[in-house]
Amino acid sequence: MVRVAPSFALLALPLLLTAQDDLRDRIEQQNGTEVRGRVIDPFARDEITVLQGGRRVRIARSTIATTDLVGDRIRRFFTKRLALRDSPKAQEFLIDQAVQDELPGLARLQALWVVLHDDEHEKAHRFLGHEKTRRGWLWPHDGKKLLLPALEEALAQRPMLLEGERFTLRCDAGLRTNVAALLDLERLGTAWLDRFGSELGLHEVLRPIAVDVRASSQGFSKWGLRPIPYYVPAPHGDVARTFYAGPAPIRPERLFFVGTHGLLYRTLIGDSASRDERARVCAWLEIGFGMLMEHSMNGPAGFAEPGEFQHEDLQALQALGRGYRLTHLLHLPMYASFYLQDDTETATNWAAATMFVAWLVDPANPEKTREPFLQFVREALGERKGDSSSRFDKAMGKPVEALDEPWRKWLAKTAGY
């Protein structure tokens, strides 16, 4: 890896760039003209839209020679980070790599990762603005300078906001695990866009998704009878909420589930016009996609990677609930059917939404459902046409009832029946 110049200059850059300031995407046209800004729709086929402050510039694909986008640099960062995960020295170099690539959020996150695993790493401490004393390194927090143990205690009263590129994370304890969680969320963002960006025409995340993480369920503002992570879209909250559970958790509960919900609204749905925070455009799709990604992100904390869909057997067993039909799933409301109660019916709803989406997007599905299903998703979520069963039937080319038997056969096979 190439070393770059000392990276302390990055401290002069704001972490969360405003639309007026953010010109990190570069598009070189065939006539030699360079356009700077942020590309809103990187998967658009005919022309892309570049945000430059308060104005939008449209550029035909046919005129573009090369592009250098923030999203591509984020992907390269994580590819290199995974390949070099066993080298502490290489993890240090990644700070400079992020600086060079104009990724200030990832640069600071990587520096935090380094110092939280090696307190003697002076360069990374200095980069973060920490002050060295005879007692140890002082961390700035809430107008004070604290040693790390004191900082960890202070988080309970004054939570810290960690800032990435596509996500921010607010935590009230566990700095090390939460830095890992935010790195995993950033990797989720890349995985989501790679998996569905082209087929769904997803937009880039130009306004970071806020994730609020609590140290336990006791400080968690829950819905329903038991604490379950959830996302509240704008204008009611614009925040994903989750918590840590168990004696030694490695990640917040359903981290990738709530992260995917935020991504759905940032990249596809847009700001919600829902009547209250519990209403959704299409609940079963939002639950299904969230759980699909939750069970597809694998690997240790801080080094999550997309992989095969996991835990199909248990999910399939629950979705085989007696008398359950897909016509029942399509119109379920978010709060009443997925959060309010803690019972078998609710668990079956979760499993059915998860497994139906997993089956529909599977390229190996002999029913050839992926392409027509994603067309329905574009209409239901992207165009906000909601959970219309007639629209689903039209997109799929057959009534939903016709999918019930092949879906249930697949569930039974998946569950090992």
C-alpha positions as a LaTeX table, in Angstrom:
\begin{tabular}{lrrr}
\hline
Residue & $x$ (\AA) & $y$ (\AA) & $z$ (\AA) \\
\hline
Met1 & 0.00 & 0.00 & 0.00 \\
Val2 & 1.28 & 3.46 & $-0.86$ \\
Arg3 & 1.89 & 5.81 & 2.04 \\
Val4 & 0.56 & 9.32 & 1.52 \\
Ala5 & 1.52 & 12.61 & 3.09 \\
Pro6 & 0.77 & 13.09 & 6.81 \\
Ser7 & $-2.97$ & 12.99 & 7.14 \\
Phe8 & $-3.56$ & 15.51 & 9.91 \\
Ala9 & $-4.78$ & 17.98 & 7.29 \\
Leu10 & $-8.03$ & 16.03 & 7.14 \\
Leu11 & $-8.95$ & 17.42 & 10.54 \\
Ala12 & $-9.68$ & 20.71 & 8.78 \\
Leu13 & $-12.42$ & 19.01 & 6.75 \\
Pro14 & $-15.95$ & 18.70 & 8.15 \\
Leu15 & $-17.07$ & 15.11 & 8.62 \\
Leu16 & $-20.63$ & 15.53 & 7.40 \\
Leu17 & $-20.33$ & 17.63 & 4.28 \\
Thr18 & $-23.36$ & 19.66 & 3.26 \\
Ala19 & $-24.81$ & 19.38 & $-0.22$ \\
Gln20 & $-23.26$ & 22.77 & $-1.01$ \\
Asp21 & $-19.78$ & 21.64 & 0.04 \\
Asp22 & $-19.69$ & 18.04 & $-1.18$ \\
Leu23 & $-18.03$ & 17.86 & $-4.58$ \\
Arg24 & $-16.25$ & 14.54 & $-4.14$ \\
Asp25 & $-17.69$ & 12.73 & $-7.18$ \\
Arg26 & $-15.83$ & 13.37 & $-10.44$ \\
Ile27 & $-17.24$ & 12.77 & $-13.91$ \\
Glu28 & $-14.93$ & 13.24 & $-16.89$ \\
Gln29 & $-16.76$ & 13.75 & $-20.15$ \\
Gln30 & $-15.47$ & 12.68 & $-23.54$ \\
Asn31 & $-14.76$ & 16.28 & $-24.49$ \\
Gly32 & $-12.38$ & 16.60 & $-21.51$ \\
Thr33 & $-14.72$ & 18.56 & $-19.25$ \\
Glu34 & $-14.73$ & 17.52 & $-15.58$ \\
Val35 & $-17.93$ & 17.81 & $-13.58$ \\
Arg36 & $-17.73$ & 17.76 & $-9.76$ \\
Gly37 & $-20.54$ & 17.19 & $-7.25$ \\
Arg38 & $-22.43$ & 14.16 & $-5.93$ \\
Val39 & $-24.16$ & 11.75 & $-8.26$ \\
Ile40 & $-27.71$ & 11.17 & $-7.04$ \\
Asp41 & $-28.59$ & 8.22 & $-9.27$ \\
Pro42 & $-25.43$ & 6.22 & $-10.07$ \\
Phe43 & $-27.44$ & 3.33 & $-11.58$ \\
Ala44 & $-29.48$ & 5.45 & $-14.01$ \\
Arg45 & $-29.20$ & 4.04 & $-17.52$ \\
Asp46 & $-29.61$ & 7.03 & $-19.84$ \\
Glu47 & $-28.39$ & 10.02 & $-17.83$ \\
Ile48 & $-27.12$ & 10.72 & $-14.36$ \\
Thr49 & $-27.95$ & 13.65 & $-12.12$ \\
Val50 & $-25.14$ & 15.49 & $-10.33$ \\
Leu51 & $-25.97$ & 17.59 & $-7.28$ \\
Gln52 & $-23.89$ & 20.75 & $-7.07$ \\
Gly53 & $-25.00$ & 22.79 & $-4.11$ \\
Gly54 & $-28.53$ & 23.90 & $-4.86$ \\
Arg55 & $-28.56$ & 22.93 & $-8.51$ \\
Arg56 & $-28.74$ & 19.68 & $-10.44$ \\
Val57 & $-26.75$ & 18.94 & $-13.57$ \\
Arg58 & $-27.90$ & 16.18 & $-15.90$ \\
Ile59 & $-25.28$ & 14.32 & $-17.92$ \\
Ala60 & $-26.05$ & 11.82 & $-20.66$ \\
Arg61 & $-24.35$ & 8.47 & $-20.19$ \\
Ser62 & $-23.20$ & 8.54 & $-23.81$ \\
Thr63 & $-21.03$ & 11.62 & $-23.10$ \\
Ile64 & $-19.19$ & 10.18 & $-20.09$ \\
Ala65 & $-15.62$ & 8.92 & $-20.41$ \\
Thr66 & $-14.85$ & 7.99 & $-16.78$ \\
Thr67 & $-16.33$ & 8.35 & $-13.31$ \\
Asp68 & $-14.68$ & 8.47 & $-9.88$ \\
Leu69 & $-17.43$ & 8.17 & $-7.29$ \\
Val70 & $-17.42$ & 8.15 & $-3.51$ \\
Gly71 & $-19.34$ & 4.87 & $-3.54$ \\
Asp72 & $-16.61$ & 3.18 & $-5.59$ \\
Arg73 & $-13.94$ & 4.44 & $-3.19$ \\
Ile74 & $-15.90$ & 3.12 & $-0.20$ \\
Arg75 & $-16.12$ & $-0.30$ & $-1.86$ \\
Arg76 & $-12.37$ & $-0.35$ & $-2.54$ \\
Phe77 & $-11.66$ & 0.66 & 1.06 \\
Phe78 & $-13.59$ & $-2.28$ & 2.47 \\
Thr79 & $-12.16$ & $-4.74$ & $-0.03$ \\
Lys80 & $-8.65$ & $-3.72$ & 1.02 \\
Arg81 & $-9.55$ & $-3.61$ & 4.71 \\
Leu82 & $-10.81$ & $-7.19$ & 4.64 \\
Ala83 & $-7.78$ & $-8.43$ & 2.72 \\
Leu84 & $-5.45$ & $-6.79$ & 5.26 \\
Arg85 & $-7.43$ & $-7.53$ & 8.42 \\
Asp86 & $-4.66$ & $-9.60$ & 10.01 \\
Ser87 & $-2.03$ & $-6.86$ & 9.65 \\
Pro88 & $-2.10$ & $-4.13$ & 12.34 \\
Lys89 & 0.35 & $-2.05$ & 10.30 \\
Ala90 & $-1.87$ & $-2.25$ & 7.24 \\
Gln91 & $-4.87$ & $-1.18$ & 9.32 \\
Glu92 & $-2.89$ & 1.97 & 10.14 \\
Phe93 & $-2.17$ & 2.61 & 6.48 \\
Leu94 & $-5.89$ & 2.43 & 5.73 \\
Ile95 & $-6.33$ & 5.72 & 7.59 \\
Asp96 & $-4.14$ & 7.40 & 5.00 \\
Gln97 & $-5.94$ & 5.54 & 2.22 \\
Ala98 & $-9.28$ & 6.96 & 3.36 \\
Val99 & $-7.76$ & 10.44 & 3.55 \\
Gln100 & $-6.39$ & 10.13 & 0.05 \\
Asp101 & $-9.80$ & 8.99 & $-1.20$ \\
Glu102 & $-11.62$ & 11.91 & 0.47 \\
Leu103 & $-13.51$ & 9.67 & 2.90 \\
Pro104 & $-13.22$ & 11.62 & 6.18 \\
Gly105 & $-15.83$ & 9.53 & 7.99 \\
Leu106 & $-14.05$ & 6.27 & 7.23 \\
Ala107 & $-10.67$ & 7.82 & 8.01 \\
Arg108 & $-11.75$ & 8.74 & 11.52 \\
Leu109 & $-13.56$ & 5.44 & 12.04 \\
Gln110 & $-10.45$ & 3.54 & 11.01 \\
Ala111 & $-8.32$ & 5.67 & 13.32 \\
Leu112 & $-10.72$ & 4.89 & 16.17 \\
Trp113 & $-10.48$ & 1.20 & 15.34 \\
Val114 & $-6.69$ & 1.41 & 15.48 \\
Val115 & $-6.41$ & 3.22 & 18.83 \\
Leu116 & $-9.11$ & 1.10 & 20.47 \\
His117 & $-7.04$ & $-1.97$ & 19.60 \\
Asp118 & $-3.63$ & $-0.35$ & 20.25 \\
Asp119 & $-3.62$ & 2.47 & 22.79 \\
Glu120 & 0.07 & 3.16 & 22.08 \\
His121 & $-0.56$ & 4.17 & 18.49 \\
Glu122 & 0.49 & 7.80 & 18.60 \\
Lys123 & $-0.17$ & 8.79 & 14.99 \\
Ala124 & $-3.79$ & 7.64 & 15.08 \\
His125 & $-4.33$ & 9.34 & 18.46 \\
Arg126 & $-2.92$ & 12.61 & 17.14 \\
Phe127 & $-5.05$ & 12.32 & 14.03 \\
Leu128 & $-8.14$ & 12.11 & 16.22 \\
Gly129 & $-7.13$ & 15.16 & 18.22 \\
His130 & $-6.18$ & 13.27 & 21.38 \\
Glu131 & $-3.70$ & 14.75 & 23.82 \\
Lys132 & $-0.89$ & 12.73 & 25.35 \\
Thr133 & $-0.22$ & 13.11 & 29.09 \\
Arg134 & 1.67 & 11.17 & 31.75 \\
Arg135 & $-1.61$ & 9.52 & 32.72 \\
Gly136 & $-2.43$ & 8.46 & 29.19 \\
Trp137 & $-4.27$ & 9.79 & 26.15 \\
Leu138 & $-7.01$ & 12.36 & 26.71 \\
Trp139 & $-10.06$ & 12.12 & 24.46 \\
Pro140 & $-12.17$ & 15.25 & 23.79 \\
His141 & $-15.82$ & 14.72 & 24.68 \\
Asp142 & $-18.63$ & 17.13 & 25.50 \\
Gly143 & $-16.24$ & 20.02 & 26.08 \\
Lys144 & $-13.93$ & 18.00 & 28.35 \\
Lys145 & $-10.75$ & 15.96 & 27.94 \\
Leu146 & $-11.07$ & 12.48 & 29.43 \\
Leu147 & $-9.08$ & 9.31 & 29.72 \\
Leu148 & $-10.74$ & 6.45 & 27.89 \\
Pro149 & $-12.21$ & 4.71 & 31.00 \\
Ala150 & $-13.74$ & 8.01 & 32.15 \\
Leu151 & $-15.02$ & 8.65 & 28.64 \\
Glu152 & $-16.73$ & 5.27 & 28.56 \\
Glu153 & $-18.49$ & 6.10 & 31.83 \\
Ala154 & $-19.49$ & 9.55 & 30.56 \\
Leu155 & $-21.24$ & 8.09 & 27.51 \\
Ala156 & $-24.18$ & 6.98 & 29.64 \\
Gln157 & $-25.06$ & 10.61 & 30.31 \\
Arg158 & $-23.55$ & 12.21 & 27.21 \\
Pro159 & $-23.72$ & 9.77 & 24.27 \\
Met160 & $-21.20$ & 10.08 & 21.47 \\
Leu161 & $-22.05$ & 10.50 & 17.79 \\
Leu162 & $-19.83$ & 8.43 & 15.51 \\
Glu163 & $-19.87$ & 9.55 & 11.89 \\
Gly164 & $-19.27$ & 7.48 & 8.79 \\
Glu165 & $-20.02$ & 8.14 & 5.12 \\
Arg166 & $-23.53$ & 6.71 & 4.74 \\
Phe167 & $-24.41$ & 6.21 & 8.42 \\
Thr168 & $-24.00$ & 7.88 & 11.79 \\
Leu169 & $-24.26$ & 6.01 & 15.08 \\
Arg170 & $-25.14$ & 7.44 & 18.48 \\
Cys171 & $-23.99$ & 5.29 & 21.40 \\
Asp172 & $-24.26$ & 5.54 & 25.18 \\
Ala173 & $-21.66$ & 2.85 & 25.99 \\
Gly174 & $-19.25$ & 0.38 & 24.42 \\
Leu175 & $-17.13$ & 2.55 & 22.15 \\
Arg176 & $-15.16$ & $-0.39$ & 20.72 \\
Thr177 & $-18.19$ & $-2.47$ & 19.79 \\
Asn178 & $-20.00$ & 0.55 & 18.38 \\
Val179 & $-17.09$ & 1.57 & 16.16 \\
Ala180 & $-17.20$ & $-1.99$ & 14.83 \\
Ala181 & $-20.98$ & $-1.69$ & 14.38 \\
Leu182 & $-20.67$ & 1.50 & 12.34 \\
Leu183 & $-17.98$ & $-0.04$ & 10.15 \\
Asp184 & $-20.35$ & $-2.98$ & 9.59 \\
Leu185 & $-23.17$ & $-0.63$ & 8.66 \\
Glu186 & $-20.94$ & 1.10 & 6.14 \\
Arg187 & $-20.15$ & $-2.29$ & 4.62 \\
Leu188 & $-23.87$ & $-3.05$ & 4.55 \\
Gly189 & $-24.44$ & 0.09 & 2.50 \\
Thr190 & $-22.02$ & $-1.14$ & $-0.15$ \\
Ala191 & $-23.51$ & $-4.65$ & $-0.10$ \\
Trp192 & $-27.05$ & $-3.29$ & $-0.51$ \\
Leu193 & $-26.17$ & $-1.10$ & $-3.49$ \\
Asp194 & $-24.13$ & $-3.87$ & $-5.10$ \\
Arg195 & $-26.93$ & $-6.41$ & $-4.74$ \\
Phe196 & $-29.96$ & $-4.34$ & $-5.77$ \\
Gly197 & $-28.68$ & $-1.03$ & $-7.12$ \\
Ser198 & $-28.92$ & $-1.76$ & $-10.82$ \\
Glu199 & $-32.20$ & $-3.68$ & $-10.78$ \\
Leu200 & $-34.02$ & $-1.26$ & $-8.46$ \\
Gly201 & $-32.38$ & 1.91 & $-9.79$ \\
Leu202 & $-31.26$ & 2.87 & $-6.29$ \\
His203 & $-30.05$ & 6.34 & $-5.37$ \\
Glu204 & $-26.89$ & 7.14 & $-3.46$ \\
Val205 & $-27.08$ & 7.94 & 0.27 \\
Leu206 & $-26.30$ & 11.66 & 0.30 \\
Arg207 & $-27.74$ & 12.30 & 3.78 \\
Pro208 & $-26.37$ & 9.85 & 6.37 \\
Ile209 & $-28.77$ & 7.44 & 8.05 \\
Ala210 & $-28.93$ & 7.98 & 11.81 \\
Val211 & $-28.73$ & 4.88 & 14.00 \\
Asp212 & $-29.35$ & 5.18 & 17.75 \\
Val213 & $-27.82$ & 2.31 & 19.77 \\
Arg214 & $-28.54$ & 1.77 & 23.46 \\
Ala215 & $-26.38$ & $-0.25$ & 25.85 \\
Ser216 & $-29.36$ & $-2.41$ & 26.83 \\
Ser217 & $-33.07$ & $-2.78$ & 26.22 \\
Gln218 & $-33.74$ & $-0.83$ & 29.43 \\
Gly219 & $-32.91$ & 2.46 & 27.75 \\
Phe220 & $-34.63$ & 1.49 & 24.51 \\
Ser221 & $-37.83$ & 3.22 & 23.41 \\
Lys222 & $-39.74$ & 0.12 & 22.37 \\
Trp223 & $-42.83$ & $-0.55$ & 20.34 \\
Gly224 & $-45.26$ & $-3.21$ & 21.52 \\
Leu225 & $-44.81$ & $-5.73$ & 24.32 \\
Arg226 & $-41.13$ & $-6.51$ & 23.84 \\
Pro227 & $-38.14$ & $-4.57$ & 22.55 \\
Ile228 & $-37.51$ & $-5.11$ & 18.83 \\
Pro229 & $-35.29$ & $-2.80$ & 16.73 \\
Tyr230 & $-37.12$ & $-0.55$ & 14.28 \\
Tyr231 & $-36.71$ & 2.39 & 11.92 \\
Val232 & $-38.79$ & 5.56 & 11.94 \\
Pro233 & $-38.74$ & 7.37 & 8.58 \\
Ala234 & $-38.86$ & 11.11 & 8.10 \\
Pro235 & $-40.66$ & 13.31 & 8.94 \\
His236 & $-41.52$ & 11.49 & 12.18 \\
Gly237 & $-38.04$ & 10.53 & 13.31 \\
Asp238 & $-35.63$ & 9.64 & 10.53 \\
Val239 & $-33.72$ & 7.31 & 12.84 \\
Ala240 & $-33.07$ & 3.59 & 13.28 \\
Arg241 & $-33.21$ & 2.34 & 16.87 \\
Thr242 & $-31.56$ & $-0.75$ & 18.31 \\
Phe243 & $-29.80$ & $-2.00$ & 21.46 \\
Tyr244 & $-27.40$ & $-4.57$ & 22.86 \\
Ala245 & $-28.72$ & $-7.74$ & 24.46 \\
Gly246 & $-27.12$ & $-10.57$ & 26.40 \\
Pro247 & $-24.03$ & $-10.68$ & 28.65 \\
Ala248 & $-21.35$ & $-10.24$ & 25.96 \\
Pro249 & $-22.95$ & $-9.09$ & 22.69 \\
Ile250 & $-20.74$ & $-8.57$ & 19.66 \\
Arg251 & $-23.25$ & $-6.48$ & 17.71 \\
Pro252 & $-26.43$ & $-4.54$ & 18.42 \\
Glu253 & $-29.65$ & $-6.49$ & 17.91 \\
Arg254 & $-30.73$ & $-6.76$ & 14.26 \\
Leu255 & $-28.17$ & $-4.15$ & 13.25 \\
Phe256 & $-28.35$ & $-4.99$ & 9.55 \\
Phe257 & $-32.15$ & $-5.15$ & 9.67 \\
Val258 & $-32.55$ & $-1.54$ & 10.83 \\
Gly259 & $-29.68$ & $-0.43$ & 8.62 \\
Thr260 & $-31.45$ & $-1.89$ & 5.60 \\
His261 & $-34.66$ & $-0.08$ & 6.54 \\
Gly262 & $-32.75$ & 3.18 & 6.51 \\
Leu263 & $-31.24$ & 2.28 & 3.17 \\
Leu264 & $-34.67$ & 1.47 & 1.73 \\
Tyr265 & $-35.87$ & 4.97 & 2.55 \\
Arg266 & $-32.69$ & 6.76 & 1.49 \\
Thr267 & $-32.08$ & 4.87 & $-1.74$ \\
Leu268 & $-35.57$ & 3.93 & $-2.96$ \\
Ile269 & $-38.61$ & 5.21 & $-1.08$ \\
Gly270 & $-37.52$ & 8.73 & $-0.17$ \\
Asp271 & $-39.00$ & 10.80 & 2.62 \\
Ser272 & $-42.24$ & 9.29 & 3.87 \\
Ala273 & $-45.55$ & 11.10 & 3.81 \\
Ser274 & $-47.00$ & 8.63 & 6.30 \\
Arg275 & $-49.61$ & 9.80 & 8.78 \\
Asp276 & $-47.61$ & 8.60 & 11.82 \\
Glu277 & $-44.30$ & 6.95 & 12.70 \\
Arg278 & $-45.75$ & 3.44 & 12.62 \\
Ala279 & $-47.28$ & 3.56 & 9.15 \\
Arg280 & $-45.30$ & 2.14 & 6.24 \\
Val281 & $-45.49$ & 2.10 & 2.46 \\
Cys282 & $-45.50$ & $-1.71$ & 2.27 \\
Ala283 & $-44.77$ & $-3.44$ & 5.57 \\
Trp284 & $-44.05$ & $-6.99$ & 4.37 \\
Leu285 & $-41.53$ & $-5.77$ & 1.80 \\
Glu286 & $-39.73$ & $-3.62$ & 4.35 \\
Ile287 & $-39.61$ & $-6.42$ & 6.91 \\
Gly288 & $-38.60$ & $-8.98$ & 4.28 \\
Phe289 & $-35.74$ & $-6.99$ & 2.77 \\
Gly290 & $-34.48$ & $-5.99$ & 6.23 \\
Met291 & $-34.37$ & $-9.58$ & 7.43 \\
Leu292 & $-32.90$ & $-10.80$ & 4.13 \\
Met293 & $-29.89$ & $-8.54$ & 4.65 \\
Glu294 & $-29.78$ & $-9.26$ & 8.39 \\
His295 & $-29.28$ & $-12.95$ & 7.65 \\
Ser296 & $-26.95$ & $-12.37$ & 4.68 \\
Met297 & $-24.24$ & $-10.30$ & 6.40 \\
Asn298 & $-21.66$ & $-12.61$ & 7.93 \\
Gly299 & $-18.28$ & $-12.31$ & 9.61 \\
Pro300 & $-16.85$ & $-10.95$ & 12.88 \\
Ala301 & $-17.77$ & $-7.56$ & 14.29 \\
Gly302 & $-16.08$ & $-4.81$ & 12.32 \\
Phe303 & $-15.45$ & $-7.07$ & 9.31 \\
Ala304 & $-18.94$ & $-7.96$ & 8.12 \\
Glu305 & $-19.22$ & $-9.29$ & 4.59 \\
Pro306 & $-22.22$ & $-10.28$ & 2.46 \\
Gly307 & $-22.66$ & $-14.02$ & 2.03 \\
Glu308 & $-25.23$ & $-16.75$ & 1.82 \\
Phe309 & $-28.63$ & $-16.30$ & 3.47 \\
Gln310 & $-28.47$ & $-17.92$ & 6.92 \\
His311 & $-30.97$ & $-19.45$ & 9.39 \\
Glu312 & $-33.38$ & $-20.57$ & 6.69 \\
Asp313 & $-34.41$ & $-23.69$ & 8.61 \\
Leu314 & $-35.87$ & $-21.91$ & 11.65 \\
Gln315 & $-37.42$ & $-19.14$ & 9.57 \\
Ala316 & $-38.95$ & $-21.72$ & 7.24 \\
Leu317 & $-40.44$ & $-23.72$ & 10.11 \\
Gln318 & $-42.12$ & $-20.62$ & 11.51 \\
Ala319 & $-43.43$ & $-19.59$ & 8.10 \\
Leu320 & $-45.14$ & $-22.99$ & 7.73 \\
Gly321 & $-47.71$ & $-21.95$ & 10.31 \\
Arg322 & $-51.03$ & $-23.74$ & 9.97 \\
Gly323 & $-53.43$ & $-22.11$ & 7.59 \\
Tyr324 & $-51.01$ & $-19.33$ & 6.64 \\
Arg325 & $-51.61$ & $-17.98$ & 3.15 \\
Leu326 & $-49.74$ & $-15.37$ & 1.16 \\
Thr327 & $-52.91$ & $-13.36$ & 0.66 \\
His328 & $-52.78$ & $-12.77$ & 4.42 \\
Leu329 & $-49.21$ & $-11.43$ & 4.26 \\
Leu330 & $-49.61$ & $-8.77$ & 1.58 \\
His331 & $-51.75$ & $-6.32$ & 3.52 \\
Leu332 & $-50.39$ & $-6.62$ & 7.06 \\
Pro333 & $-49.83$ & $-3.29$ & 8.87 \\
Met334 & $-46.38$ & $-2.74$ & 10.31 \\
Tyr335 & $-47.13$ & $-2.04$ & 13.96 \\
Ala336 & $-50.12$ & $-4.29$ & 14.66 \\
Ser337 & $-48.80$ & $-7.32$ & 12.79 \\
Phe338 & $-45.05$ & $-7.19$ & 13.40 \\
Tyr339 & $-44.49$ & $-5.30$ & 16.66 \\
Leu340 & $-47.52$ & $-5.02$ & 18.92 \\
Gln341 & $-47.80$ & $-8.60$ & 20.20 \\
Asp342 & $-45.26$ & $-11.18$ & 21.32 \\
Asp343 & $-46.95$ & $-14.35$ & 20.13 \\
Thr344 & $-46.77$ & $-17.17$ & 17.59 \\
Glu345 & $-48.80$ & $-15.31$ & 14.99 \\
Thr346 & $-46.42$ & $-12.35$ & 15.07 \\
Ala347 & $-43.39$ & $-14.65$ & 14.79 \\
Thr348 & $-44.98$ & $-16.34$ & 11.80 \\
Asn349 & $-45.60$ & $-12.98$ & 10.14 \\
Trp350 & $-41.91$ & $-12.11$ & 10.51 \\
Ala351 & $-40.82$ & $-15.47$ & 9.15 \\
Ala352 & $-43.27$ & $-15.38$ & 6.24 \\
Ala353 & $-42.19$ & $-11.89$ & 5.15 \\
Thr354 & $-38.54$ & $-12.91$ & 5.42 \\
Met355 & $-38.87$ & $-16.18$ & 3.55 \\
Phe356 & $-41.23$ & $-14.92$ & 0.84 \\
Val357 & $-38.85$ & $-12.09$ & $-0.08$ \\
Ala358 & $-35.86$ & $-14.48$ & 0.08 \\
Trp359 & $-37.65$ & $-16.89$ & $-2.28$ \\
Leu360 & $-38.82$ & $-14.19$ & $-4.67$ \\
Val361 & $-35.35$ & $-12.61$ & $-5.11$ \\
Asp362 & $-33.52$ & $-15.93$ & $-5.45$ \\
Pro363 & $-32.09$ & $-16.11$ & $-9.00$ \\
Ala364 & $-32.25$ & $-19.92$ & $-8.75$ \\
Asn365 & $-35.98$ & $-19.95$ & $-8.09$ \\
Pro366 & $-37.50$ & $-22.20$ & $-10.79$ \\
Glu367 & $-40.60$ & $-19.97$ & $-10.84$ \\
Lys368 & $-38.40$ & $-17.18$ & $-12.32$ \\
Thr369 & $-39.74$ & $-14.63$ & $-9.86$ \\
Arg370 & $-36.79$ & $-12.28$ & $-9.33$ \\
Glu371 & $-37.23$ & $-9.91$ & $-12.28$ \\
Pro372 & $-41.02$ & $-9.44$ & $-12.04$ \\
Phe373 & $-40.82$ & $-9.19$ & $-8.25$ \\
Leu374 & $-38.23$ & $-6.41$ & $-8.36$ \\
Gln375 & $-40.47$ & $-4.64$ & $-10.87$ \\
Phe376 & $-43.23$ & $-4.78$ & $-8.26$ \\
Val377 & $-40.79$ & $-3.46$ & $-5.61$ \\
Arg378 & $-39.93$ & $-0.50$ & $-7.84$ \\
Glu379 & $-43.64$ & 0.32 & $-8.11$ \\
Ala380 & $-44.68$ & $-0.47$ & $-4.54$ \\
Leu381 & $-41.76$ & 1.29 & $-2.82$ \\
Gly382 & $-40.00$ & 3.43 & $-5.40$ \\
Glu383 & $-43.26$ & 4.89 & $-6.72$ \\
Arg384 & $-44.97$ & 4.49 & $-3.31$ \\
Lys385 & $-47.93$ & 2.60 & $-4.71$ \\
Gly386 & $-48.07$ & 0.42 & $-1.62$ \\
Asp387 & $-49.25$ & $-3.09$ & $-0.93$ \\
Ser388 & $-51.84$ & $-3.53$ & $-3.69$ \\
Ser389 & $-52.38$ & $-7.26$ & $-4.33$ \\
Ser390 & $-53.75$ & $-6.57$ & $-7.80$ \\
Arg391 & $-50.57$ & $-4.68$ & $-8.68$ \\
Phe392 & $-48.54$ & $-7.59$ & $-7.30$ \\
Asp393 & $-50.53$ & $-10.05$ & $-9.43$ \\
Lys394 & $-50.02$ & $-7.91$ & $-12.54$ \\
Ala395 & $-46.27$ & $-7.57$ & $-12.01$ \\
Met396 & $-45.84$ & $-11.29$ & $-11.36$ \\
Gly397 & $-48.05$ & $-12.30$ & $-14.26$ \\
Lys398 & $-50.15$ & $-14.55$ & $-12.03$ \\
Pro399 & $-52.25$ & $-14.22$ & $-8.88$ \\
Val400 & $-50.46$ & $-14.45$ & $-5.56$ \\
Glu401 & $-52.50$ & $-17.57$ & $-4.75$ \\
Ala402 & $-50.66$ & $-19.37$ & $-7.55$ \\
Leu403 & $-47.36$ & $-18.83$ & $-5.73$ \\
Asp404 & $-48.57$ & $-20.28$ & $-2.45$ \\
Glu405 & $-47.98$ & $-23.95$ & $-3.27$ \\
Pro406 & $-44.48$ & $-23.65$ & $-4.83$ \\
Trp407 & $-43.43$ & $-21.33$ & $-2.00$ \\
Arg408 & $-44.63$ & $-23.77$ & 0.66 \\
Lys409 & $-42.87$ & $-26.66$ & $-1.07$ \\
Trp410 & $-39.66$ & $-24.65$ & $-0.99$ \\
Leu411 & $-40.22$ & $-23.85$ & 2.69 \\
Ala412 & $-40.72$ & $-27.51$ & 3.51 \\
Lys413 & $-37.53$ & $-28.45$ & 1.63 \\
Thr414 & $-35.60$ & $-25.65$ & 3.33 \\
Ala415 & $-36.85$ & $-26.75$ & 6.74 \\
Gly416 & $-35.76$ & $-30.31$ & 6.02 \\
Tyr417 & $-39.23$ & $-31.88$ & 5.77 \\
\hline
\end{tabular}
